[in-house]
Every structure is written in structure tokens, then in C-alpha cells.
Amino acid sequence: MIEKRSAQRHRVFKGGTITFENSGISCTVRNMSADGAAIDLDASVMLPPSFTLAIVRDGFVRHCRTVWRNDRRIGLAFVQ
């Protein structure tokens, strides 16, 4: 498989929250890079085209868009 990412992702296991339209959904951040992340959701949820990912423990907040989706795992790109 050809790697298309511009930055290498590092495995993590951190609790996060996706927020959009005054709603919050818990997620688990599975890997991250400077450009994006992969997250797991507890249930299959419809997400808007863009939203915010926060990892409160790290003081991390980024605006994101979905790049790919496989059931409950979602690949995100951070929007500059």
C-alpha cells in the first residue's frame, strides 16, 4: 500500500471530544500527526463536513474535516 500522508502518524490512545452544532461526541484518538488523526467512535454517527476535535487533557483543539471513514473509525485532516 502506498503511503499518501505528508507527515508520519504516531500511535496514541487518548480520550477526545468532537463538537459541532452545540453537540459533543466522545471519541478515542488512535493516531495523530501534525496534519491529521484517526479516531474511533462508540457508535456509527453522522458527522457534518467539518467539526472540532478537542483533547482536553493536552489542551489540544483543532478544526477538522473527514478524509475517510470505515464503520466507526474516521480519518481526519486538520484544517488550517
Backbone torsions as a table, in degrees:
resi	resn	phi	psi	omega
1	MET	NA	136.1	-178.1
2	ILE	-87.3	128.1	178.9
3	GLU	-77.8	124.5	-178.3
4	LYS	-105.7	-6.2	-177.5
5	ARG	-73.5	143.4	178.8
6	SER	-84.0	-19.4	179.1
7	ALA	-132.6	140.4	-179.0
8	GLN	-68.3	136.6	176.9
9	ARG	-91.6	148.4	179.1
10	HIS	-116.7	136.1	179.8
11	ARG	-66.5	135.6	175.3
12	VAL	-141.4	169.7	174.9
13	PHE	-145.5	85.6	-173.7
14	LYS	-130.2	144.0	175.4
15	GLY	-77.2	135.8	179.4
16	GLY	-137.5	174.9	177.3
17	THR	-136.0	131.2	173.0
18	ILE	-97.0	130.5	178.2
19	THR	-125.1	141.1	175.7
20	PHE	-165.4	146.0	177.6
21	GLU	45.0	47.0	179.3
22	ASN	60.4	23.5	176.4
23	SER	-117.3	152.6	176.5
24	GLY	-131.0	135.8	179.3
25	ILE	-127.9	127.4	177.3
26	SER	-71.3	146.4	177.3
27	CYS	-148.2	168.4	173.9
28	THR	-116.3	123.0	178.1
29	VAL	-83.7	121.0	-174.5
30	ARG	-98.0	-34.0	174.1
31	ASN	-154.1	156.9	-175.9
32	MET	-146.1	154.0	169.1
33	SER	-141.2	-176.5	177.0
34	ALA	-67.3	-22.8	-174.6
35	ASP	-102.7	-16.5	-176.3
36	GLY	-176.8	-170.6	-177.1
37	ALA	-156.6	167.3	169.4
38	ALA	-120.8	134.3	-178.6
39	ILE	-126.1	155.4	173.0
40	ASP	-114.0	139.1	175.0
41	LEU	-109.3	153.2	178.1
42	ASP	-72.4	-26.3	-179.2
43	ALA	-142.9	159.2	176.9
44	SER	-71.8	120.7	-174.8
45	VAL	-130.4	138.8	173.1
46	MET	-76.6	127.9	178.9
47	LEU	-114.7	150.3	175.0
48	PRO	-72.0	170.3	-179.5
49	PRO	-59.4	-31.7	177.6
50	SER	-138.6	153.1	-176.3
51	PHE	-163.6	-178.3	-179.2
52	THR	-114.7	135.8	173.4
53	LEU	-109.0	128.7	178.1
54	ALA	-127.0	137.1	170.4
55	ILE	-118.9	95.4	-171.6
56	VAL	-58.0	-43.0	-177.8
57	ARG	-55.1	-33.7	-177.9
58	ASP	-99.9	-2.7	-174.9
59	GLY	65.7	30.8	-174.4
60	PHE	-100.1	125.3	176.2
61	VAL	-140.4	125.9	178.6
62	ARG	-140.7	143.3	170.8
63	HIS	-80.8	138.8	-172.8
64	CYS	-134.1	164.8	168.1
65	ARG	-137.7	150.2	179.5
66	THR	-76.9	132.4	177.8
67	VAL	-104.3	-40.5	177.3
68	TRP	-151.1	163.0	-179.7
69	ARG	-147.8	137.4	177.5
70	ASN	-137.6	93.9	-177.0
71	ASP	57.7	-103.6	-176.6
72	ARG	-103.5	0.5	175.5
73	ARG	-102.5	135.2	-176.4
74	ILE	-130.6	132.8	174.8
75	GLY	-94.3	129.9	-176.5
76	LEU	-116.1	147.0	168.9
77	ALA	-113.6	134.5	176.4
78	PHE	-77.8	132.4	-178.7
79	VAL	-92.7	127.8	-178.9
80	GLN	-79.3	NA	NA
